[in-house]
Amino acid sequence: MAVQNKDLPRFSIVSQSPRFTRLSVVLAVFWLALAMAWLWLLWRGMDTDAAQLREQRDGLKRSEALLKQELANAKRAEFITRSANTQIQESLAEKDEQIAGLRADMDFYERLVGSGGRRHGLSVHNAEFSPGAGNAWRYTITLTQNLNRGGLTSGQMQFAVDGVSGGKLKTLNWSQLLQKPEAPAQDFSFRYFQQIEGDVMLPLGFTPQRVRVSVSGGFGKQEQRFDWTVSTTSTQPDL
């Protein structure tokens, strides 16, 4: 067994070579520079990606705004088209109604004054009503004659309305319709025809069904019955 020399120290200091120290420093600096360069490149790449993402985001926002504007324009154009189409349809319906009214007027005039038409004395041509405010109704009673050509036909007109109220038949006479006790009949005077107009009131819950028009004068007295008709034609002048 070898005997350890107790006089020798257990640790010894060995001086390092200056060349090895410089090499270590250079390597450390190199790796540090390499790491910084890599971090810089990584940061530049991230910044470029962020710029591209921002550009893409801005492009998407512009595209979204453009699509929204195009959609709003399309909706506005569709609304204008629908409105114009509705107006055209309403205008066509009004024109058709006017044409139908004019044709009815022409037939009426031809029957009244045409040389080949049947000649007759005083007659109630029709009775029409149009709704007014509340329970008021505007009436138009058309009287005609072509027997006494050029001469005046005069007299008085009144009418009664038959209908249903509370599930029972009920008749409203002239005074009840005008809401005036003993209301006088309405005067008329014409050569060929005349439209007599005025307003009457119908009570709540009363459903009109028929109209009984009475005319009287020097020609005598007569009564004609008509179904309750709501007016859709224009007023004709008195002749």
Secondary structure, 3 states (H helix, E strand, C coil): CCCCCCCCCCCCCCCCCHHHHHHHHHHHHHHHHHHHHHHHHHHHHHHHHHHHHHHHHHHHHHHHHHHHHHHHHHHHHHHHHHHHHHHHHHHHHHHHHHHHHHHHHHHHHHHHHCCCCCCCCCEEEEEEEEECCCCEEEEEEEEECCCCCCCCEEEEEEEEEEEEECCEEEEECHHHHHCCCCCCCEEEEECCEEEEEEEEECCCCEEEEEEEEEEEECCEEEEEEEECCECCCCCCCCC
